[in-house]
Amino acid sequence: MIMQKIILFFFTIISVPTFGQTYTSTAGGPIPDGGPMVNFPMTVSGLSPATIDTIFGIETICFNITHTWDADLNISLQSPDGTIVDLSIANGSDGDNYTNTCLNAFAANSIVTENAPFTGTFRPQGFIGAFNNGQNANGVWKLLIEDTYGADAGNLIDWSITFGNTPALPFNFTSSNLPIVVVNTGGMTIPNEPKLAAQMGIIYNGFGVRNYMTDPHNNYNNKIGIETRGSSSSWFPQKSYGFETRDNLGIKKDTILLGMPEEHDWILYAPYDDKTCMRNVLTYDIANKTGRYASRTQFCELVINNQYQGIYVLMEKVKRDSNRINVPKLDPTEISGDDLTGGYIIKVDRDDGPGSYWTSPYPSPTGSPINFVHVYPENGVIVTQQRNYIMAYVDTVEDVLASSTFADPINGYRKYIGVNTFIDYFILNEVSKNVDGYRLSTFFYKDKQSKGGKLKAGPAWDFNLAWWNADYCQGDVTSGWAYNFPSVCSGDGWQPNFWWARLLQDPQYVAELHCRWDELRLTTLSIPVLNNYVDSLALYLDEAQARHFTAWPILGAYTWPNPSPIPADYPGEILAIKNWINDRILWMDANLPGTCNVGINENIFTENNFTIYPNPFSNSFKMSFYLPSSQTIKMELTDVLGKVVKQIEKKDYSEGENTIEIDLNSISLKNGMYLLNIATDNGFLVKKVTKMD
């Protein structure tokens, strides 16, 4: 946004080709408190040679800014041809001012890792070599400054650009083993809201096939609407984005991206504070392997307006449909009878504004209010009868849990909640010691009464601060329980509701929890299985992480809220998370309350009563298994990275011996190992199968 005022400019030109030509503007001005972005223009004229490239071009940018709490500031530079490069984004924490701050691509230290007032010369946030693209540098350059938070104002005093014979070099990103996502906004800055119209292309030639920037945009090539997203993560220099796919007319359109079922709402998640880049992916993979839906994910590398942005995770947003949270569509006209009873998606979280939530009559143990937020139908769509119904249902759940007869097997909490989903959700939050668990981004969903109609926990969401990635509220400690957050962080305004602690007061629930833990420890939560999966992701990311941490040079440096000791390199990050997982699981083995009652677990099938033959297979294989009671079983075949290659029809199977054949002639599979994921409401099993012609 251009500031509407007349400014006089004063320039100093030093024409000494060997040492550079410097243009300085002393016509600064105020930086609006809390925005909007203001641009400070400076006209460069008489530059010789006029063309800037890798032989002669931009070398250094300097500026002086007075401003308290530098982390509020986003500072970028725009060249005459519209290229924009981030110079310093949300750096400096609570420090003040930029005093004689200069940015040069060859400086020893990055401004990302330094402290205010940043006196001296540092590497900039972005790659200023992008300016040296053969453009004519004579014209208007703009220093763009945005104050992203109210409460403190500031001023630009002066700024300068130096051109010379040691120009910054552009970042040379030409290809990747990951899919490449390319976004073009026409030089416009992506706002927090509303969504900005842009063009997006995805280059993906298939798993194991290299992707080149010069390749066609073969996975997607159309319009999108894009905006930044996130709460605490919105302060990070690497931004996360939400976007919707659109058609040529700019109308939102459901689309398949990177093999994920069609939708129009998507997320490009930036793993800036997660130096493994994999914590959310790891969590959602575990959830899916335990038979619970969680967002599908695909690693990629992102380029915006020809600027390399690093590793991202393209992922599904929490949505209602048959491929995601499978509850019925609830139309505004469905206001009575069975129609009214489902489906709903709600969450415990920060509110989204008036009408978007209701407050529980049961505050947290510390007295903090608990907000239930409408996710589906969302605020503005949900009608009064639907809002009243889901509120009343949750009130009933809470009243029953708070009662002295809460554990009654007939009329207690089991009548109203899907117990197995709560157990799996509890295990996932606890094994990862999720510091935000139960109190933020905690989802629940409800089907119609004719389809069971109980309130179920999930899906898992927002685990970037789990798995040893929070240095507060004992999030980094391998001992202790995440649900017991009030005992370690009673002063935090966001607290868990009482449900999780209350359920643990029922011996039957505790026994079922222990049975499920014992089962998962032999499969999905086996330490060797987890180590192998982490290693496989690290290997997949190994090439891209080198580029990512060149763009964001934070390895070995503190980034909120990384715990100490901070590993010096990427292999160190991988080793650290594996060591923490090992210690956390062993602590839970020793401290999980209760014991497993064998009778409770009688419906769970095991490795021993499930066989596959032939294995290795060529084009098909058979499965034989015994069930102690009738079960509904869902199966899918995935590759070792979790990509689904074959969905197998969900069917009911009878008590006793069952034999089925899986025919894979219709799909083209490469030779190698695959995972057959088998899930029922009472159990989950992963079998390895090998394709060999």
Order of alpha helices (4+ residues) and beta strands (2+ residues): beta-beta-beta-beta-beta-beta-beta-beta-beta-beta-beta-beta-beta-beta-beta-beta-beta-beta-beta-alpha-beta-beta-beta-beta-beta-alpha-alpha-beta-beta-alpha-alpha-alpha-alpha-alpha-beta-beta-beta-beta-beta-beta-beta
